[in-house]
Amino acid sequence: MSFLYETHMHTSEVSACAINSAKEQIKFYKKRGYTGVIVTDHFINGNSTCPKNYSWERKMNHIMKGFIEAKKAGIKYEVDVFFGWEYTIHGTDFLTYGLGLDFLLENPDLEHLSAEQYSLRVRKNGGFLAQAHPFRNAFYIQNPFPVAPHLIDAVEVYNVADTHNSNSQALDFATTNNLPMQAGTDSHRVSGTKYSGIELKERASSIEDIIEAIKSSNVRLI
């Protein structure tokens, strides 16, 4: 028996570029046989729906909205839902897992950190970082290249929204630097015909189980 997990998913509640709601996303993944998803909405320094005039506390609670709605739908449709976010620095994106609202509230300077500072802050507090689509070439990305290998825990080597060439470069980068690999759909809508993620041999009871599986390369890439 195998268990499928989406590692990179957005909701319209929080990500301004997403088309479908958390509930619609969960229904989509249930129909396709997924065991669980990690909600990775854009942080406030990315393409977020969060109003800029909110207080820090209100902003961080806003960041949780997609996850909370997905969690409700997950109970109904029997899909496990885990929390993460996608942090952006000049278009370079980091999928961040293993931390929660407490960490966000305690770090009100978080949106202004450099890649080095962000990596140190997150990992010092027990979080996990994977660089998403490191070779994506788009107008909003200032430097479409991977960060220094020591700043991340894994590389997203397959992203449905990316080109074959970009994904191939990401795979080469991860292999050359002996970094753990993961894959994700980067889902913003439920109309896509392609979807990705990882497959585990055992059902994850927590986000830590997924992190450990990726770190130990005990996953099959979808």
Accessible surface in RSA format (square Angstrom, percent):
REM  Atomic radii and reference values for relative SASA: ProtOr
REM  Chains: A
REM  Algorithm: Lee & Richards
REM  Probe-radius: 1.40
REM  Slices: 20
REM RES _ NUM      All-atoms   Total-Side   Main-Chain    Non-polar    All polar
REM                ABS   REL    ABS   REL    ABS   REL    ABS   REL    ABS   REL
RES MET A   1   200.30 103.7 124.91  82.7  75.39 179.5 110.10  93.6  90.20 119.5
RES SER A   2    54.10  45.7  35.79  47.8  18.31  42.2  10.99  23.4  43.11  60.4
RES PHE A   3    26.13  13.1  25.88  16.0   0.25   0.6  26.13  15.8   0.00   0.0
RES LEU A   4    38.95  21.7  38.74  27.7   0.21   0.5  38.74  27.2   0.21   0.6
RES TYR A   5     0.00   0.0   0.00   0.0   0.00   0.0   0.00   0.0   0.00   0.0
RES GLU A   6     0.00   0.0   0.00   0.0   0.00   0.0   0.00   0.0   0.00   0.0
RES THR A   7     0.00   0.0   0.00   0.0   0.00   0.0   0.00   0.0   0.00   0.0
RES HIS A   8     0.00   0.0   0.00   0.0   0.00   0.0   0.00   0.0   0.00   0.0
RES MET A   9     0.00   0.0   0.00   0.0   0.00   0.0   0.00   0.0   0.00   0.0
RES HIS A  10     0.23   0.1   0.23   0.2   0.00   0.0   0.00   0.0   0.23   0.3
RES THR A  11     0.00   0.0   0.00   0.0   0.00   0.0   0.00   0.0   0.00   0.0
RES SER A  12    40.62  34.3  27.20  36.3  13.42  30.9  15.35  32.7  25.27  35.4
RES GLU A  13    49.89  28.6  34.58  26.2  15.30  36.4  32.49  62.8  17.40  14.2
RES VAL A  14     0.00   0.0   0.00   0.0   0.00   0.0   0.00   0.0   0.00   0.0
RES SER A  15     0.60   0.5   0.00   0.0   0.60   1.4   0.00   0.0   0.60   0.8
RES ALA A  16    55.54  51.1  24.66  38.1  30.88  70.3  27.96  39.4  27.59  73.1
RES CYS A  17    46.01  34.8  28.12  31.4  17.90  42.1  32.84  83.2  13.18  14.2
RES ALA A  18    10.06   9.3   0.00   0.0  10.06  22.9   0.00   0.0  10.06  26.7
RES ILE A  19   108.21  61.6  85.73  63.9  22.48  54.2  88.06  63.4  20.15  54.7
RES ASN A  20    21.19  14.6  21.17  20.5   0.02   0.0   0.02   0.0  21.17  20.5
RES SER A  21    29.82  25.2  28.89  38.6   0.93   2.1  23.80  50.7   6.03   8.4
RES ALA A  22     0.00   0.0   0.00   0.0   0.00   0.0   0.00   0.0   0.00   0.0
RES LYS A  23    96.20  46.9  96.05  58.9   0.15   0.4  49.25  44.3  46.95  50.0
RES GLU A  24    78.72  45.2  74.82  56.6   3.90   9.3  26.47  51.2  52.25  42.7
RES GLN A  25     0.00   0.0   0.00   0.0   0.00   0.0   0.00   0.0   0.00   0.0
RES ILE A  26     0.00   0.0   0.00   0.0   0.00   0.0   0.00   0.0   0.00   0.0
RES LYS A  27    78.47  38.3  77.31  47.4   1.16   2.8  24.09  21.7  54.38  57.9
RES PHE A  28    13.56   6.8   9.71   6.0   3.85  10.0  13.39   8.1   0.17   0.5
RES TYR A  29     0.00   0.0   0.00   0.0   0.00   0.0   0.00   0.0   0.00   0.0
RES LYS A  30    84.20  41.1  76.03  46.7   8.17  19.4  46.94  42.2  37.26  39.7
RES LYS A  31   161.50  78.8 122.46  75.1  39.05  93.0  78.03  70.2  83.47  88.9
RES ARG A  32    82.61  34.7  63.04  32.1  19.58  46.6  16.86  23.0  65.76  39.9
RES GLY A  33    52.39  64.6   0.00   N/A  52.39  64.6  35.81  98.3  16.59  37.2
RES TYR A  34     6.64   3.1   0.55   0.3   6.08  15.8   0.24   0.2   6.39   7.9
RES THR A  35    17.21  12.2  11.32  11.5   5.89  14.0   8.07  10.8   9.14  13.8
RES GLY A  36     0.00   0.0   0.00   N/A   0.00   0.0   0.00   0.0   0.00   0.0
RES VAL A  37     0.00   0.0   0.00   0.0   0.00   0.0   0.00   0.0   0.00   0.0
RES ILE A  38     0.00   0.0   0.00   0.0   0.00   0.0   0.00   0.0   0.00   0.0
RES VAL A  39     1.53   1.0   1.53   1.4   0.00   0.0   1.53   1.3   0.00   0.0
RES THR A  40     0.00   0.0   0.00   0.0   0.00   0.0   0.00   0.0   0.00   0.0
RES ASP A  41     2.71   1.9   2.59   2.6   0.12   0.3   2.35   5.5   0.36   0.4
RES HIS A  42    19.66  10.7  19.66  13.7   0.00   0.0  16.63  17.1   3.03   3.5
RES PHE A  43     0.00   0.0   0.00   0.0   0.00   0.0   0.00   0.0   0.00   0.0
RES ILE A  44    16.72   9.5   6.43   4.8  10.30  24.8   6.52   4.7  10.20  27.7
RES ASN A  45    42.03  29.0  14.08  13.6  27.95  67.3  21.75  52.3  20.29  19.6
RES GLY A  46    25.89  31.9   0.00   N/A  25.89  31.9  10.21  28.0  15.67  35.1
RES ASN A  47    75.24  51.9  66.01  63.8   9.23  22.2  23.89  57.5  51.35  49.6
RES SER A  48    24.09  20.4   2.94   3.9  21.14  48.7   2.94   6.3  21.14  29.6
RES THR A  49    53.91  38.3  30.01  30.4  23.89  56.9  37.99  51.0  15.91  24.1
RES CYS A  50    14.20  10.7   1.13   1.3  13.07  30.7   0.80   2.0  13.40  14.4
RES PRO A  51    50.26  36.6  39.42  35.9  10.84  39.4  50.19  41.4   0.07   0.4
RES LYS A  52   179.25  87.4 159.44  97.8  19.81  47.2 118.27 106.5  60.98  65.0
RES ASN A  53   134.14  92.5  96.68  93.4  37.46  90.2  44.92 108.1  89.21  86.2
RES TYR A  54    49.31  23.0  38.59  22.0  10.72  27.9  16.36  12.3  32.95  40.6
RES SER A  55    69.45  58.7  52.94  70.7  16.51  38.0  55.36 117.9  14.09  19.7
RES TRP A  56    42.77  17.2  33.33  16.1   9.44  22.2  34.10  18.2   8.67  14.1
RES GLU A  57   110.32  63.3 108.24  81.9   2.08   5.0  26.64  51.5  83.68  68.3
RES ARG A  58   137.33  57.7 133.20  67.9   4.13   9.8  39.31  53.7  98.02  59.4
RES LYS A  59    30.58  14.9  30.58  18.8   0.00   0.0   3.21   2.9  27.37  29.2
RES MET A  60     0.00   0.0   0.00   0.0   0.00   0.0   0.00   0.0   0.00   0.0
RES ASN A  61    63.60  43.9  59.54  57.5   4.07   9.8  23.76  57.2  39.84  38.5
RES HIS A  62    15.16   8.3  13.87   9.6   1.28   3.3  14.34  14.8   0.82   1.0
RES ILE A  63     2.15   1.2   0.61   0.5   1.53   3.7   0.61   0.4   1.53   4.2
RES MET A  64    21.36  11.1  21.36  14.1   0.00   0.0  21.36  18.2   0.00   0.0
RES LYS A  65    99.56  48.6  98.10  60.2   1.46   3.5  57.33  51.6  42.23  45.0
RES GLY A  66     0.00   0.0   0.00   N/A   0.00   0.0   0.00   0.0   0.00   0.0
RES PHE A  67    32.63  16.3  32.44  20.1   0.18   0.5  32.44  19.7   0.18   0.5
RES ILE A  68    76.73  43.7  75.51  56.3   1.22   2.9  76.37  55.0   0.36   1.0
RES GLU A  69    64.93  37.3  63.10  47.7   1.82   4.3  14.69  28.4  50.23  41.0
RES ALA A  70     0.00   0.0   0.00   0.0   0.00   0.0   0.00   0.0   0.00   0.0
RES LYS A  71    92.93  45.3  92.46  56.7   0.47   1.1  54.11  48.7  38.82  41.3
RES LYS A  72   123.33  60.2 113.78  69.8   9.54  22.7  76.22  68.6  47.10  50.2
RES ALA A  73     6.33   5.8   1.16   1.8   5.17  11.8   6.02   8.5   0.31   0.8
RES GLY A  74     3.23   4.0   0.00   N/A   3.23   4.0   1.45   4.0   1.78   4.0
RES ILE A  75   135.69  77.2 115.39  86.0  20.30  48.9 122.56  88.3  13.13  35.6
RES LYS A  76   136.14  66.4 105.87  65.0  30.27  72.1  79.77  71.8  56.37  60.0
RES TYR A  77    46.53  21.7  42.52  24.2   4.00  10.4  39.10  29.4   7.42   9.2
RES GLU A  78   124.52  71.5 111.34  84.2  13.18  31.4  39.80  77.0  84.72  69.2
RES VAL A  79     5.09   3.4   0.00   0.0   5.09  12.3   0.21   0.2   4.88  13.2
RES ASP A  80    41.49  29.1  36.20  36.0   5.29  12.5  12.58  29.6  28.91  28.8
RES VAL A  81     3.12   2.1   0.42   0.4   2.70   6.5   0.42   0.4   2.70   7.3
RES PHE A  82    22.36  11.2  20.60  12.8   1.76   4.6  22.36  13.6   0.00   0.0
RES PHE A  83    21.27  10.6  14.85   9.2   6.42  16.7  14.85   9.0   6.42  18.4
RES GLY A  84     1.30   1.6   0.00   N/A   1.30   1.6   0.12   0.3   1.17   2.6
RES TRP A  85     0.46   0.2   0.46   0.2   0.00   0.0   0.46   0.2   0.00   0.0
RES GLU A  86     0.89   0.5   0.89   0.7   0.00   0.0   0.00   0.0   0.89   0.7
RES TYR A  87     0.14   0.1   0.14   0.1   0.00   0.0   0.00   0.0   0.14   0.2
RES THR A  88    21.44  15.2  17.51  17.8   3.93   9.4  15.76  21.2   5.68   8.6
RES ILE A  89    29.05  16.5  24.27  18.1   4.78  11.5  27.55  19.8   1.51   4.1
RES HIS A  90   117.36  64.1  99.67  69.3  17.69  45.2  73.92  76.2  43.44  50.5
RES GLY A  91     6.04   7.4   0.00   N/A   6.04   7.4   2.09   5.7   3.95   8.8
RES THR A  92    19.44  13.8  15.26  15.5   4.18  10.0   8.67  11.7  10.76  16.3
RES ASP A  93     8.73   6.1   7.75   7.7   0.98   2.3   0.00   0.0   8.73   8.7
RES PHE A  94     3.19   1.6   3.19   2.0   0.00   0.0   3.19   1.9   0.00   0.0
RES LEU A  95     0.00   0.0   0.00   0.0   0.00   0.0   0.00   0.0   0.00   0.0
RES THR A  96     0.12   0.1   0.05   0.0   0.07   0.2   0.05   0.1   0.07   0.1
RES TYR A  97     0.32   0.2   0.00   0.0   0.32   0.8   0.32   0.2   0.00   0.0
RES GLY A  98    19.53  24.1   0.00   N/A  19.53  24.1   3.55   9.7  15.99  35.8
RES LEU A  99    22.23  12.4  11.03   7.9  11.20  28.1  16.59  11.7   5.64  15.2
RES GLY A 100    29.54  36.4   0.00   N/A  29.54  36.4  21.89  60.1   7.66  17.1
RES LEU A 101    48.80  27.2  44.08  31.5   4.72  11.9  44.08  31.0   4.72  12.7
RES ASP A 102   105.68  74.0 102.33 101.9   3.35   7.9  27.72  65.2  77.96  77.8
RES PHE A 103    13.04   6.5   9.20   5.7   3.84  10.0  11.30   6.8   1.74   5.0
RES LEU A 104     0.00   0.0   0.00   0.0   0.00   0.0   0.00   0.0   0.00   0.0
RES LEU A 105    61.81  34.4  46.15  33.0  15.66  39.4  46.20  32.4  15.61  42.0
RES GLU A 106   131.33  75.4 102.46  77.5  28.87  68.7  45.17  87.4  86.16  70.3
RES ASN A 107    15.40  10.6  14.43  13.9   0.97   2.3   0.97   2.3  14.43  14.0
RES PRO A 108    81.53  59.4  68.76  62.7  12.77  46.4  69.16  57.1  12.37  76.9
RES ASP A 109    60.49  42.4  57.89  57.6   2.61   6.2  36.10  85.0  24.40  24.3
RES LEU A 110     0.00   0.0   0.00   0.0   0.00   0.0   0.00   0.0   0.00   0.0
RES GLU A 111    44.61  25.6  31.78  24.0  12.82  30.5   0.29   0.6  44.31  36.2
RES HIS A 112   141.80  77.5 110.66  76.9  31.14  79.7  78.78  81.2  63.02  73.3
RES LEU A 113    18.61  10.4  11.50   8.2   7.11  17.9  11.85   8.3   6.76  18.2
RES SER A 114    45.16  38.2  37.43  49.9   7.74  17.8  39.48  84.1   5.69   8.0
RES ALA A 115    18.78  17.3  15.32  23.6   3.46   7.9  15.37  21.6   3.42   9.1
RES GLU A 116   103.67  59.5  99.22  75.1   4.45  10.6  49.44  95.6  54.23  44.3
RES GLN A 117    96.75  54.1  92.48  67.6   4.27  10.2  28.96  61.6  67.79  51.4
RES TYR A 118     0.85   0.4   0.85   0.5   0.00   0.0   0.85   0.6   0.00   0.0
RES SER A 119     4.65   3.9   4.57   6.1   0.08   0.2   2.11   4.5   2.54   3.6
RES LEU A 120   123.53  68.8 118.19  84.6   5.34  13.4 123.20  86.5   0.33   0.9
RES ARG A 121    62.24  26.1  60.14  30.7   2.10   5.0  17.93  24.5  44.30  26.9
RES VAL A 122     0.00   0.0   0.00   0.0   0.00   0.0   0.00   0.0   0.00   0.0
RES ARG A 123    81.46  34.2  64.01  32.6  17.45  41.6  23.22  31.7  58.24  35.3
RES LYS A 124   168.22  82.1 130.19  79.9  38.03  90.5  84.32  75.9  83.90  89.4
RES ASN A 125    75.57  52.1  50.30  48.6  25.27  60.8  10.88  26.2  64.69  62.5
RES GLY A 126    57.43  70.8   0.00   N/A  57.43  70.8  35.13  96.4  22.30  49.9
RES GLY A 127     6.61   8.1   0.00   N/A   6.61   8.1   0.01   0.0   6.60  14.8
RES PHE A 128     1.12   0.6   1.12   0.7   0.00   0.0   1.12   0.7   0.00   0.0
RES LEU A 129     0.76   0.4   0.76   0.5   0.00   0.0   0.76   0.5   0.00   0.0
RES ALA A 130     0.00   0.0   0.00   0.0   0.00   0.0   0.00   0.0   0.00   0.0
RES GLN A 131     2.80   1.6   2.80   2.0   0.00   0.0   0.16   0.3   2.64   2.0
RES ALA A 132     0.95   0.9   0.00   0.0   0.95   2.2   0.00   0.0   0.95   2.5
RES HIS A 133     8.52   4.7   3.62   2.5   4.90  12.5   1.99   2.1   6.53   7.6
RES PRO A 134     4.13   3.0   0.31   0.3   3.82  13.9   1.60   1.3   2.53  15.7
RES PHE A 135    31.17  15.6  24.75  15.3   6.42  16.7  24.75  15.0   6.42  18.4
RES ARG A 136    33.61  14.1  32.67  16.7   0.94   2.2  13.86  18.9  19.74  12.0
RES ASN A 137   129.59  89.4 100.66  97.3  28.93  69.7  24.33  58.6 105.26 101.7
RES ALA A 138    27.35  25.1  13.15  20.3  14.20  32.3  23.23  32.7   4.12  10.9
RES PHE A 139   200.02 100.1 154.61  95.8  45.42 118.2 168.52 102.2  31.51  90.2
RES TYR A 140    99.91  46.6  81.46  46.3  18.45  48.0  76.33  57.4  23.57  29.1
RES ILE A 141    17.13   9.7   5.40   4.0  11.72  28.3   5.58   4.0  11.54  31.3
RES GLN A 142   121.94  68.2  92.36  67.5  29.58  70.4  38.38  81.7  83.56  63.4
RES ASN A 143    94.20  65.0  92.69  89.6   1.51   3.6  20.86  50.2  73.34  70.9
RES PRO A 144    30.47  22.2  26.70  24.3   3.77  13.7  28.39  23.4   2.08  12.9
RES PHE A 145   127.03  63.6 122.18  75.7   4.85  12.6 122.18  74.1   4.85  13.9
RES PRO A 146    30.32  22.1  11.94  10.9  18.37  66.8  11.94   9.9  18.37 114.2
RES VAL A 147    25.16  16.6  16.05  14.5   9.12  22.0  23.64  20.5   1.53   4.1
RES ALA A 148    42.74  39.3  29.19  45.0  13.55  30.8  35.67  50.2   7.06  18.7
RES PRO A 149    47.12  34.3  45.17  41.2   1.95   7.1  45.34  37.4   1.78  11.1
RES HIS A 150   132.15  72.2 112.37  78.1  19.78  50.6  94.86  97.8  37.29  43.4
RES LEU A 151    13.07   7.3  13.04   9.3   0.03   0.1  13.04   9.2   0.03   0.1
RES ILE A 152     3.87   2.2   0.10   0.1   3.77   9.1   0.10   0.1   3.77  10.2
RES ASP A 153    19.22  13.5  12.28  12.2   6.94  16.4   5.46  12.8  13.77  13.7
RES ALA A 154     0.00   0.0   0.00   0.0   0.00   0.0   0.00   0.0   0.00   0.0
RES VAL A 155     0.18   0.1   0.18   0.2   0.00   0.0   0.18   0.2   0.00   0.0
RES GLU A 156     0.34   0.2   0.00   0.0   0.34   0.8   0.00   0.0   0.34   0.3
RES VAL A 157     7.30   4.8   3.98   3.6   3.32   8.0   3.98   3.5   3.32   9.0
RES TYR A 158    80.40  37.5  80.40  45.7   0.00   0.0  57.79  43.4  22.61  27.9
RES ASN A 159     0.24   0.2   0.11   0.1   0.13   0.3   0.11   0.3   0.13   0.1
RES VAL A 160    36.97  24.3  20.28  18.4  16.69  40.2  20.53  17.8  16.44  44.6
RES ALA A 161    67.88  62.4  29.66  45.8  38.23  87.0  40.24  56.7  27.64  73.2
RES ASP A 162    20.85  14.6   5.07   5.0  15.78  37.3   1.85   4.3  19.00  18.9
RES THR A 163    85.69  60.9  78.55  79.6   7.14  17.0  82.56 110.9   3.13   4.7
RES HIS A 164   155.94  85.2 142.86  99.3  13.08  33.5 101.45 104.6  54.49  63.4
RES ASN A 165    96.70  66.7  93.94  90.8   2.77   6.7  28.77  69.2  67.93  65.7
RES SER A 166    10.54   8.9   9.63  12.9   0.91   2.1   0.00   0.0  10.54  14.8
RES ASN A 167    13.15   9.1  12.03  11.6   1.13   2.7   8.35  20.1   4.80   4.6
RES SER A 168    39.04  33.0  35.34  47.2   3.71   8.5  28.31  60.3  10.74  15.0
RES GLN A 169    70.26  39.3  67.33  49.2   2.92   7.0  19.60  41.7  50.65  38.4
RES ALA A 170     1.65   1.5   1.65   2.6   0.00   0.0   1.65   2.3   0.00   0.0
RES LEU A 171    79.74  44.4  79.74  57.0   0.00   0.0  79.74  56.0   0.00   0.0
RES ASP A 172    89.60  62.8  87.47  87.1   2.13   5.0  25.62  60.3  63.98  63.8
RES PHE A 173    28.97  14.5  22.70  14.1   6.26  16.3  28.69  17.4   0.28   0.8
RES ALA A 174     0.21   0.2   0.00   0.0   0.21   0.5   0.00   0.0   0.21   0.6
RES THR A 175    86.07  61.2  69.98  70.9  16.08  38.3  67.08  90.1  18.99  28.7
RES THR A 176   114.31  81.3  80.58  81.7  33.72  80.4  65.18  87.6  49.13  74.3
RES ASN A 177    54.17  37.4  32.43  31.3  21.74  52.3   7.61  18.3  46.56  45.0
RES ASN A 178   139.18  96.0 119.22 115.2  19.96  48.1  30.79  74.1 108.40 104.8
RES LEU A 179    22.46  12.5  16.42  11.7   6.04  15.2  17.41  12.2   5.05  13.6
RES PRO A 180    26.11  19.0  22.56  20.6   3.55  12.9  25.55  21.1   0.56   3.5
RES MET A 181    52.80  27.3  49.01  32.4   3.79   9.0  37.43  31.8  15.37  20.4
RES GLN A 182     0.00   0.0   0.00   0.0   0.00   0.0   0.00   0.0   0.00   0.0
RES ALA A 183     0.00   0.0   0.00   0.0   0.00   0.0   0.00   0.0   0.00   0.0
RES GLY A 184     0.00   0.0   0.00   N/A   0.00   0.0   0.00   0.0   0.00   0.0
RES THR A 185    12.62   9.0  10.66  10.8   1.97   4.7  10.66  14.3   1.97   3.0
RES ASP A 186     9.23   6.5   4.04   4.0   5.19  12.3   0.00   0.0   9.23   9.2
RES SER A 187     4.45   3.8   1.37   1.8   3.08   7.1   3.45   7.3   1.00   1.4
RES HIS A 188    36.28  19.8  32.99  22.9   3.28   8.4  22.67  23.4  13.60  15.8
RES ARG A 189   117.41  49.3 112.26  57.2   5.16  12.3  24.42  33.4  92.99  56.4
RES VAL A 190    43.69  28.7  35.40  32.0   8.29  20.0  35.40  30.8   8.29  22.5
RES SER A 191    84.58  71.5  55.53  74.1  29.05  66.9  52.97 112.8  31.61  44.3
RES GLY A 192    32.98  40.7   0.00   N/A  32.98  40.7  29.23  80.2   3.75   8.4
RES THR A 193   127.34  90.6  98.57  99.9  28.77  68.6  80.70 108.4  46.64  70.5
RES LYS A 194   139.49  68.1 130.33  80.0   9.16  21.8  78.67  70.8  60.82  64.8
RES TYR A 195    80.57  37.6  63.81  36.3  16.77  43.6  28.51  21.4  52.07  64.2
RES SER A 196     0.00   0.0   0.00   0.0   0.00   0.0   0.00   0.0   0.00   0.0
RES GLY A 197     0.00   0.0   0.00   N/A   0.00   0.0   0.00   0.0   0.00   0.0
RES ILE A 198     0.00   0.0   0.00   0.0   0.00   0.0   0.00   0.0   0.00   0.0
RES GLU A 199    34.77  20.0  31.74  24.0   3.02   7.2   2.13   4.1  32.64  26.6
RES LEU A 200     8.48   4.7   7.98   5.7   0.50   1.3   8.48   6.0   0.00   0.0
RES LYS A 201   158.72  77.4 144.76  88.8  13.96  33.2  94.01  84.6  64.71  68.9
RES GLU A 202   136.63  78.4 130.52  98.7   6.10  14.5  45.63  88.3  91.00  74.3
RES ARG A 203   123.79  52.0 102.32  52.2  21.48  51.1  39.50  54.0  84.30  51.1
RES ALA A 204     4.41   4.1   0.00   0.0   4.41  10.0   1.53   2.2   2.88   7.6
RES SER A 205   101.86  86.1  64.75  86.4  37.11  85.5  53.16 113.2  48.69  68.2
RES SER A 206    35.34  29.9  32.10  42.8   3.24   7.5  28.75  61.2   6.60   9.2
RES ILE A 207    21.49  12.2  20.10  15.0   1.39   3.4  20.10  14.5   1.39   3.8
RES GLU A 208    97.06  55.7  92.95  70.3   4.10   9.8  59.94 115.9  37.12  30.3
RES ASP A 209    58.44  40.9  51.14  50.9   7.29  17.2  14.81  34.9  43.62  43.5
RES ILE A 210     0.00   0.0   0.00   0.0   0.00   0.0   0.00   0.0   0.00   0.0
RES ILE A 211    17.22   9.8  17.22  12.8   0.00   0.0  17.22  12.4   0.00   0.0
RES GLU A 212   105.47  60.6 104.95  79.4   0.52   1.2  48.34  93.5  57.13  46.6
RES ALA A 213    12.02  11.1   8.94  13.8   3.08   7.0  11.78  16.6   0.24   0.6
RES ILE A 214     0.00   0.0   0.00   0.0   0.00   0.0   0.00   0.0   0.00   0.0
RES LYS A 215    97.11  47.4  79.15  48.6  17.96  42.8  34.13  30.7  62.98  67.1
RES SER A 216    64.36  54.4  31.82  42.5  32.54  75.0  39.43  84.0  24.93  34.9
RES SER A 217    78.77  66.6  55.07  73.5  23.70  54.6  37.10  79.0  41.66  58.4
RES ASN A 218    76.43  52.7  68.70  66.4   7.72  18.6  14.41  34.7  62.01  59.9
RES VAL A 219    29.88  19.7   3.91   3.5  25.97  62.6   8.06   7.0  21.82  59.2
RES ARG A 220   135.70  57.0 130.06  66.3   5.64  13.4  72.72  99.4  62.97  38.2
RES LEU A 221    58.33  32.5  42.22  30.2  16.12  40.5  42.22  29.6  16.12  43.4
RES ILE A 222    52.66  30.0  28.12  21.0  24.53  59.1  51.71  37.2   0.95   2.6
END  Absolute sums over single chains surface
CHAIN  1 A    10241.1       8265.2       1975.9       5580.0       4661.1
END  Absolute sums over all chains
TOTAL         10241.1       8265.2       1975.9       5580.0       4661.1
